[in-house]
Amino acid sequence: GFYIEHHYTGDTFAIEKSELNHIIFVEKGSITVNSVEKENLKVDEHHFIFCYKEFTYEITANSETKILISYFTKTGATCDLGTLFKLYKNSYKNIEYDFKALPFTEALESWMQLANKFINDDISCAYMHSSLHESMFVVFRFYYSPKELLQMLYNLFSKEFSFRTLIENNRPKAKNLNHLAELCGYDIHTFNIIFRKYYSNITPYNWMQEERSKE
């Protein structure tokens, strides 16, 4: 989901270690962030940062500040993350991680106007939040470079983006088991071997059927 916060100069707050990842968009003012990743990171107006769920982030408002916060367990659009995961595995596995802010693009500004409209109008529909979440990752994918995205989401890919996450994100658009393996970047034989390491009590086919029945 999403929410908006307003802070005055000197206000302090924290994004605590939890089951949720967060993205903080600074729409007005600036903040200083302290975490195990970096001390005294200044995030200026019209920039955003990714806060990984395993860390705590202590934040201070440097001025009158407005921030939009996204929080989530699963990452976004399924059509995008499979490609990023392949890039991580094949090209960017040794990428040098640097916890830093990224600037807003024109497309992100447009997306944020819509997000602000829905939130300010108090539209609490779960489908609205879900569609905003998906479209946020679409904007990331098409208006930021793969290297920028992999640096920003480095902790997801290096620590969290397990086989489970990969198949859960790609399963909704898979036509069948072979298609799911292809979307995840594997041939079907390798896919089945890895699947058995994570799911010892169910076959890949039956897992797909169960997930579809839940929907």
N, C-alpha and C positions, 0 to 999 in steps of 0.2 A: 504494500500500500504506500500511500504518500501522505505527508502532512507538512504544514508551514509553521515556522517559528519566527518570532521577532525578538531581538535582543538589543539591550542598550550597552553602551561602552563599559567594558569591565565585567559584564555578565559572564559567568562560567557555567558550563554544562558538560556532560560526558555522553559518549556513545559507548555503552558498556559491552564487554565481551558477552556474547549470547549465541543463540541459534540463528541470528539474523545478520545478513550483510546490509550495509547502508551505503548510499551515495548522497553526499551533501552538495547541493547546488547553492552557491552564494549569489543571490540576486542583487543584493544591496549591501554596501559596507565591506568589511573584511574580517577574517577570523585568524587566530593562531592555534595550531594543532600540535599537541604533544602526544607521542605514542612510542612504543618500542621500536617502531620503524624509523622515526625521525623526530628530533626535538625542534620546537619553534618553527614549524612549517607555516608560513604565511599564505593564506588563500585569499586572493583579492576578489573584488567584485567581478561577476561574470566568469567565474572559474568553478570547477567542481573537483571533488576527491572521492575515491573509493575507500571505504572503511571495512576491512576484512573482519569477519565475525569472531575470529580467535583472539583479537586484540581489543584493548580499551583505548579510547581516544579522548583526551582531556582538551576541551576547546574553550577559548576565550574570545569574546567579541571585542575587536579593536575599535569599533565605532557602532553607531546605530546600524543594526544588521537585520536583513531578511534572508532566511534560508528555506529552501525546499528540500525535504528529506525523503528519499526513497528507501524502503526497507523490504527485504525479500529473502527467501530461503533458496528457491531455485532461480537460476539465471534465466535470461530472457528468451528472445525469439529462437525457436528451435532451428530455423533455417540458417541462422547465423553462427551459432556456437559450434556446430559440427565442423564448419570450415575453419573457424579459429583454432579449434583443438588440433586439427590436422596441421595447420601452420605451426602451432606450438611444437608438435611432435617432430615435424619434418624440417623446420627452418629456424625456429626461434627458441629451441630448448635451452640454449646457453645465453639467452637474452639477459642483459644486466638490469636488474630491477632497481627502480628508484621511485620511492613514494613521493609523488608530486601532483600538483593540480594541472588539469587540462582546461583550456579556454572554451567558452561557449562558441559554437558555430551558429551561423544564421538559421540553419535547420533546427538546432537545439533550442534557440530562442523561440522559434515558432511553436515547437512542441511544448515549451514551458508556458507559453501564453494559454494554451488549451488546458494544460494541467492546472494552472492557477485558477482558470475560470471554473472548472469542475469543483475544485477544492473550496474556493471561496463561496460557491453556490451551495456548499454542503451536500453535494451529491455523494452519498456513501455507498453506492451500489458496488458490489464486489466485482461485477463484470467491467465497470468503468475502471477500477483500479488495475484489474488484470490487463485490459486493453492498453492502458497507459504504460504499464510495465513492459509489455511486448513491444509497443511502438518506440519506447525509449531505447531499447536495444537495437531496433531497426535503424534508428537515427545514429546510434553509435557506429554500427557496422558500415553504413553508407557515407557517413560524413566525417569519419576519423580513419586514420590509416591503421592497417593491421598491427603495425609495430606499436603505435600509441595505445591501442586497445589491449594488446598482450602485456604491455608494461603496466597499464592501469589495473588489469585484472590478473596480474601475475600470480597472486596468492591463490586465486581460484583454480588456475590451471596447474600450478605446481603442487598444491596441497589438498585441494578439495575436488578437482575435476576428475573424479575417479570414473571407472567404467560404469558404475551405477548412475552417476549424474549424466553421463553421456547418453546412455540408452533411455533414461527417463525423459530427457529433453528432446530426443529424436523420435521416440516411439509414436507420438500423436500423428505424425505425418507419414509414417512408414506404411506402405501398402501391404507388405508381407515381411516375413523374417529375413529373406535375402536383401530386401530393400533396406531394412533396418541396419543390417550389417554394413551395407554399402554407405549409408548415411553416416555411420560411426567410423568409417575409414578402414574396415576390415573385410577380408574375404570370409565366406560363411564358415569355413573350417576353423580359422583362427578365432572368429567370433564365438563359436560354440565352446571352444576350449576355455577362453577367458570367462565366458558366462558361467561355466561350471565352478570357477573359482569363487565367484561372488554369490551364486545361487545354487546351493548344493541339493536343494530338495524340490526343484521344479525344472522342467525343460524350458528352453527359450520360447517354444511355441505356446505352451500352456501359460507362461508368464504374460505373453502378449494378450492371450484370450482373457486372462483375469483382469488385466489393466483395462481392456476395452469394456468388460462387463461392469467394472466400477464406474466408468463414465456413463 
